[in-house]
Amino acid sequence: MITKMKASYHKYVLDFKRPSGTSRGVLTQKETWFIVLEQNGKKGIGECGILRGLSIDDRPDYEEQLQWVCQNIHLGVTELWEQLIQFPSIQFGVEMAFQSLQSADPFVLFPSDFTSGSKSIPINGLVWMGEEAYMKQQIEEKLAQGFDCIKLKIGAIDFQKELDLLHFIRQNFDAQTIEIRVDANGAFPKEQALEKLQQLSNYELHSIEQPIAKNAIAEMAALCIESPIPIALDEELIGVTSIIDKEHLLQKIKPQYIILKPSLVGGFKGTKEWIDIAQQLNIGWWITSALESNIGLNAIAQWTFMQNSPMPQGLGTGALYTNNIDCPLTVSKGQLWYRAANAWEAFPIL
C-alpha cells in the first residue's frame, strides 16, 4: 500500500570557522533550509540555500513559500518546479528531496563511479578575500595541498596588492603548472574594467568571473570581445529563467564561459538548460556550489560528475563551517572524492 507523502522543512544556520570576505561583505553565518519527504517508511532530504543579497529568492515570503511546498507536495516534482520559477533555491531543494526519496540510499542520489569511490572530480582551490597576508597564507596552503587550479576572489583590497599576490604565484608556478581563475564579483567600475583586465593579463589567467556588475549587457559584450582574458558570467545568469531569455543573453554577450550554481539558477533542470544552450553556442561552462552544507554539496557533486566535464569545478566549500554535517566527501590533491567508508553523521531530522 502506498502511503501519502508527507513533507516538512527545517531551518539550519551554518557558522563560518572564520569570517569569509566577498565583494558584497563579510559572511559569518549562512542560513539554509532542509525539505524532508516521508513516504512508505523512507525519507528523502533536499537543501534550499539562499545567499542573502544575491539570490533572487531572498524575499520576505521565502519561508511562506516553503510552507506552501510542504502543503502541496502531492503536485510532484515537475509541477512544483514550474510553480517555483521565482524561487530557484527551493526548486533545487525540491528536486533533490524527490531524488533522495526515490534512491536506495537517501545520500546517493546519482550512483556512479564517483559515488563508488573509483573516480574523483577535479576542483579549484578557493582563496577568500581578506588582508594580503591572509590571502597569501591561503594561497600557500592550497599549493601545498596539491591544487593545480586556484581561484582568487578579488576586488575587495587594494588592486595593486591583488596583482602582487598573482605575481607571487607566478614567480613560483607557471601557467602550465597552476591554473589561476579570478572572481571580481562585479567589482570593477565599467570605465576602468578593460584597463584592469589588461593589467591582470600579465599573469596568464585562465579566466575572470563577472568583471563588472550584472545588467550592463552592452558593456559586458564589448568586454568579452576586447578582454585579453576569457570572461565567465556568474551573477549575470541569476534571475534569467526562461529558455528564450537564456539564449538571448548568451547570444548578446557571447562570453567565453558561464558558471552555474544550481541553488541560484533553478536546480538541476535550470542548470542543464544553461549547459545545453552554452554547448550549442560553443561556450565553456563549469559548476560551483553556493555555500551549501555538505548535504547540498553532496547532491551537486554527484550530479556534476554525471555531466562529464573535464574542467576543475567549484565544489570545495564543505570545510568552511564549524557545524557542517560530517559526510563521505573529502578533498585530496585538488580532487573531490566520495569515500563511502566515511559515514554520514547522524542528522536529527533524518
C-alpha positions as CSV (number, residue, x, y, z in Angstrom):
1,M,0.0,0.0,0.0
2,I,1.4,3.4,-1.0
3,T,1.0,5.9,1.8
4,K,0.5,9.6,1.4
5,M,3.7,11.6,1.1
6,K,4.5,14.0,4.0
7,A,6.8,17.0,3.7
8,S,8.3,19.3,6.3
9,Y,11.0,21.9,6.3
10,H,13.7,22.8,8.9
11,K,15.9,25.8,9.2
12,Y,19.6,25.3,9.9
13,V,22.2,28.1,10.5
14,L,25.8,27.3,9.4
15,D,28.6,29.1,11.3
16,F,31.7,30.0,9.4
17,K,35.0,28.9,11.0
18,R,36.4,32.3,10.1
19,P,34.6,35.4,8.7
20,S,34.8,34.9,4.9
21,G,35.1,38.0,2.7
22,T,33.4,38.7,-0.6
23,S,33.0,41.9,-2.5
24,R,29.5,42.0,-1.0
25,G,30.7,42.0,2.5
26,V,32.0,39.5,5.2
27,L,30.0,36.4,6.0
28,T,29.9,34.9,9.5
29,Q,26.7,32.8,9.1
30,K,24.7,31.2,6.3
31,E,21.1,30.2,6.6
32,T,19.8,27.1,4.9
33,W,16.6,25.1,5.0
34,F,16.1,21.4,4.6
35,I,13.0,19.9,3.0
36,V,12.3,16.3,4.3
37,L,9.9,14.0,2.5
38,E,8.5,10.8,4.1
39,Q,6.6,8.0,2.4
40,N,6.4,4.3,3.0
41,G,8.9,4.3,5.8
42,K,11.5,6.1,3.7
43,K,12.9,9.6,3.9
44,G,14.4,12.0,1.4
45,I,16.2,15.3,2.1
46,G,16.8,18.4,0.0
47,E,18.6,21.6,0.7
48,C,17.3,25.1,0.0
49,G,20.1,27.5,0.5
50,I,19.8,31.2,-0.3
51,L,22.7,33.7,-0.4
52,R,21.5,37.0,1.1
53,G,21.7,39.9,-1.3
54,L,22.4,37.7,-4.3
55,S,19.7,35.1,-4.7
56,I,16.5,36.3,-6.5
57,D,14.5,34.4,-3.8
58,D,16.0,36.4,-1.0
59,R,12.5,37.6,-0.2
60,P,10.3,38.2,2.9
61,D,7.9,35.4,1.8
62,Y,10.6,32.7,1.5
63,E,9.5,30.7,4.5
64,E,5.9,31.1,3.5
65,Q,6.8,29.5,0.1
66,L,8.5,26.6,1.9
67,Q,5.2,26.1,3.8
68,W,3.3,26.1,0.5
69,V,5.6,23.5,-1.0
70,C,5.1,21.2,2.0
71,Q,1.3,21.6,1.8
72,N,1.3,20.9,-1.9
73,I,4.0,18.2,-2.2
74,H,1.3,16.0,-3.8
75,L,1.8,18.1,-7.0
76,G,5.0,16.2,-7.7
77,V,8.5,17.5,-8.7
78,T,7.7,18.6,-12.2
79,E,4.7,20.8,-11.4
80,L,6.3,22.2,-8.2
81,W,9.4,23.1,-10.2
82,E,7.3,25.1,-12.7
83,Q,5.4,26.8,-9.9
84,L,8.7,27.8,-8.1
85,I,10.3,29.7,-11.0
86,Q,11.0,32.7,-8.8
87,F,12.5,30.5,-6.1
88,P,15.5,28.7,-7.7
89,S,16.9,27.5,-4.4
90,I,13.6,25.9,-3.5
91,Q,13.5,24.4,-7.0
92,F,16.8,22.8,-6.2
93,G,15.7,21.6,-2.8
94,V,12.6,20.0,-4.1
95,E,14.4,18.2,-7.0
96,M,17.0,17.0,-4.5
97,A,14.4,15.8,-2.0
98,F,12.4,13.8,-4.5
99,Q,15.6,12.2,-6.0
100,S,16.8,11.4,-2.4
101,L,13.4,9.8,-1.5
102,Q,13.5,7.6,-4.7
103,S,17.1,6.4,-4.1
104,A,18.0,3.3,-2.3
105,D,20.3,5.4,-0.1
106,P,19.0,9.0,0.6
107,F,22.5,10.3,0.2
108,V,23.4,8.5,-3.0
109,L,21.2,10.4,-5.5
110,F,23.1,9.6,-8.7
111,P,25.0,6.3,-8.4
112,S,28.2,6.4,-10.5
113,D,32.0,5.8,-10.4
114,F,32.1,8.9,-8.2
115,T,29.8,7.5,-5.5
116,S,31.6,4.1,-5.7
117,G,34.8,5.9,-4.9
118,S,36.7,4.8,-8.1
119,K,36.7,8.3,-9.7
120,S,37.0,11.8,-8.5
121,I,36.1,15.4,-9.6
122,P,38.9,17.9,-10.2
123,I,38.1,21.1,-8.3
124,N,39.6,24.5,-7.8
125,G,41.1,25.7,-4.5
126,L,39.2,28.8,-3.3
127,V,41.1,31.7,-1.8
128,W,38.8,34.1,0.1
129,M,39.2,37.8,0.2
130,G,40.9,39.3,3.2
131,E,44.1,41.1,4.2
132,E,47.0,40.5,1.9
133,A,48.8,38.3,4.5
134,Y,45.7,36.1,5.0
135,M,45.2,35.7,1.2
136,K,48.9,34.8,0.8
137,Q,48.6,32.2,3.6
138,Q,45.6,30.7,1.8
139,I,47.4,30.5,-1.5
140,E,50.4,28.8,0.1
141,E,48.1,26.3,1.8
142,K,46.2,25.5,-1.5
143,L,49.5,25.0,-3.3
144,A,50.9,22.8,-0.6
145,Q,47.6,20.7,-0.7
146,G,48.3,19.9,-4.3
147,F,45.8,22.0,-6.1
148,D,46.7,22.8,-9.7
149,C,43.8,25.2,-10.1
150,I,43.5,28.2,-7.8
151,K,40.5,30.6,-7.7
152,L,41.0,34.0,-6.1
153,K,38.2,36.4,-5.1
154,I,39.4,39.9,-6.0
155,G,38.0,43.4,-5.8
156,A,38.0,43.9,-2.0
157,I,41.5,45.0,-1.2
158,D,43.9,47.4,-3.0
159,F,44.2,46.3,-6.6
160,Q,48.0,46.5,-6.6
161,K,48.1,44.2,-3.7
162,E,46.0,41.7,-5.6
163,L,48.3,42.0,-8.5
164,D,51.2,41.3,-6.1
165,L,49.5,38.1,-5.0
166,L,49.2,36.9,-8.6
167,H,52.8,37.8,-9.1
168,F,53.7,35.8,-6.0
169,I,52.0,32.7,-7.6
170,R,53.5,33.2,-11.0
171,Q,57.0,33.7,-9.6
172,N,56.9,30.1,-8.3
173,F,54.5,28.4,-10.7
174,D,53.9,28.9,-14.5
175,A,50.5,28.7,-16.2
176,Q,51.2,25.1,-17.2
177,T,51.7,24.1,-13.6
178,I,49.0,26.2,-11.8
179,E,45.8,27.5,-13.5
180,I,44.6,30.7,-11.9
181,R,41.0,31.9,-12.0
182,V,39.9,35.2,-10.5
183,D,36.4,36.3,-9.5
184,A,35.7,40.0,-9.3
185,N,32.0,39.6,-8.3
186,G,31.2,42.6,-10.5
187,A,33.5,44.9,-8.5
188,F,35.2,46.7,-11.4
189,P,33.8,50.1,-12.4
190,K,32.8,49.9,-16.1
191,E,35.1,52.7,-17.2
192,Q,38.1,51.0,-15.6
193,A,37.4,47.4,-16.3
194,L,39.4,47.0,-19.6
195,E,42.5,48.6,-18.1
196,K,42.3,46.3,-15.1
197,L,41.8,43.3,-17.3
198,Q,44.9,44.3,-19.3
199,Q,47.0,44.5,-16.1
200,L,45.7,41.2,-15.0
201,S,46.6,39.6,-18.3
202,N,50.3,39.8,-17.3
203,Y,49.7,36.8,-15.1
204,E,48.4,34.3,-17.6
205,L,45.0,33.9,-16.0
206,H,42.6,31.2,-17.1
207,S,39.5,33.4,-16.8
208,I,37.9,36.2,-14.8
209,E,34.3,35.9,-13.4
210,Q,31.9,38.8,-13.7
211,P,34.4,41.7,-14.0
212,I,31.6,44.3,-14.0
213,A,28.2,44.3,-12.3
214,K,25.3,42.4,-14.0
215,N,22.7,44.1,-16.3
216,A,25.3,46.1,-18.2
217,I,24.8,43.8,-21.2
218,A,26.3,46.1,-23.9
219,E,29.4,46.9,-21.8
220,M,29.8,43.2,-20.9
221,A,29.5,42.1,-24.5
222,A,32.2,44.7,-25.5
223,L,34.5,43.4,-22.8
224,C,34.1,39.8,-24.0
225,I,35.4,41.0,-27.4
226,E,38.2,43.2,-26.2
227,S,39.4,41.5,-23.0
228,P,42.8,39.8,-23.1
229,I,41.4,37.3,-20.5
230,P,38.5,35.0,-21.1
231,I,35.4,36.2,-19.3
232,A,33.0,34.0,-17.3
233,L,29.5,35.0,-16.5
234,D,28.2,34.2,-13.0
235,E,25.8,36.7,-11.3
236,E,24.7,37.7,-14.8
237,L,22.8,34.4,-15.1
238,I,20.8,34.9,-11.8
239,G,17.1,35.6,-12.4
240,V,17.1,34.6,-16.1
241,T,14.6,31.8,-16.0
242,S,13.1,31.2,-19.5
243,I,15.0,29.3,-22.1
244,I,14.4,32.1,-24.6
245,D,15.9,34.7,-22.3
246,K,18.8,32.4,-21.6
247,E,19.5,32.1,-25.3
248,H,19.2,35.8,-25.9
249,L,21.6,36.7,-23.0
250,L,24.3,34.3,-24.2
251,Q,23.9,35.3,-27.8
252,K,24.2,39.0,-27.0
253,I,27.1,38.8,-24.6
254,K,29.0,35.9,-26.1
255,P,31.1,35.1,-23.0
256,Q,33.9,32.5,-23.1
257,Y,32.5,30.7,-20.1
258,I,29.4,30.5,-17.8
259,I,29.5,29.4,-14.2
260,L,26.5,27.6,-12.8
261,K,25.3,27.4,-9.2
262,P,22.2,25.1,-9.1
263,S,20.9,26.9,-6.0
264,L,20.8,30.2,-7.9
265,V,19.8,29.1,-11.4
266,G,16.9,26.7,-10.8
267,G,18.4,23.4,-9.6
268,F,19.4,20.6,-11.9
269,K,16.8,21.3,-14.6
270,G,17.7,25.0,-14.7
271,T,21.4,24.2,-14.8
272,K,21.0,21.7,-17.6
273,E,19.1,24.3,-19.7
274,W,22.1,26.6,-19.4
275,I,24.6,23.9,-20.3
276,D,22.6,22.8,-23.4
277,I,22.5,26.4,-24.7
278,A,26.1,27.0,-23.9
279,Q,27.2,23.9,-25.8
280,Q,25.2,25.0,-28.8
281,L,27.0,28.3,-28.8
282,N,30.4,26.8,-28.1
283,I,30.6,28.5,-24.7
284,G,32.5,26.6,-21.9
285,W,31.0,26.0,-18.5
286,W,31.6,24.7,-15.0
287,I,29.5,24.1,-11.9
288,T,30.1,25.5,-8.5
289,S,28.4,25.1,-5.1
290,A,26.9,28.2,-3.4
291,L,28.0,27.7,0.2
292,E,25.5,24.9,0.8
293,S,26.0,22.5,3.7
294,N,27.6,19.1,2.9
295,I,24.1,17.8,2.2
296,G,23.5,20.1,-0.8
297,L,27.2,20.0,-1.8
298,N,26.9,16.2,-2.0
299,A,24.0,16.3,-4.4
300,I,25.6,18.9,-6.6
301,A,28.9,17.0,-6.7
302,Q,27.1,13.7,-7.7
303,W,25.1,15.4,-10.4
304,T,28.1,17.4,-11.7
305,F,30.1,14.1,-12.1
306,M,27.3,12.8,-14.4
307,Q,27.7,15.9,-16.7
308,N,31.2,14.7,-17.8
309,S,33.0,18.0,-17.7
310,P,36.9,17.6,-17.6
311,M,37.4,21.1,-16.2
312,P,38.0,21.8,-12.5
313,Q,34.7,22.5,-10.8
314,G,34.0,24.8,-7.8
315,L,32.9,22.2,-5.3
316,G,35.3,22.6,-2.3
317,T,33.2,24.7,0.2
318,G,32.3,21.9,2.7
319,A,35.1,22.6,5.2
320,L,34.1,26.3,5.8
321,Y,31.7,25.7,8.7
322,T,32.1,24.7,12.4
323,N,28.7,22.9,12.4
324,N,28.6,21.2,9.0
325,I,27.3,17.6,8.7
326,D,30.2,15.1,8.5
327,C,30.0,13.2,5.2
328,P,32.0,11.0,2.8
329,L,33.2,13.9,0.7
330,T,36.9,14.5,1.0
331,V,39.4,16.6,-0.9
332,S,42.8,15.2,-1.8
333,K,45.4,16.8,-4.1
334,G,42.8,19.1,-5.8
335,Q,40.3,16.2,-6.3
336,L,36.9,15.7,-4.6
337,W,36.3,12.1,-3.6
338,Y,33.3,10.3,-2.2
339,R,34.8,7.9,0.4
340,A,31.8,5.7,1.4
341,A,33.8,4.4,4.3
342,N,33.4,7.8,5.9
343,A,29.8,7.6,7.1
344,W,27.3,10.4,7.2
345,E,26.9,11.9,10.6
346,A,23.6,11.1,12.2
347,F,21.3,14.0,11.4
348,P,18.4,14.6,13.7
349,I,15.8,15.4,11.0
350,L,16.5,12.1,9.3
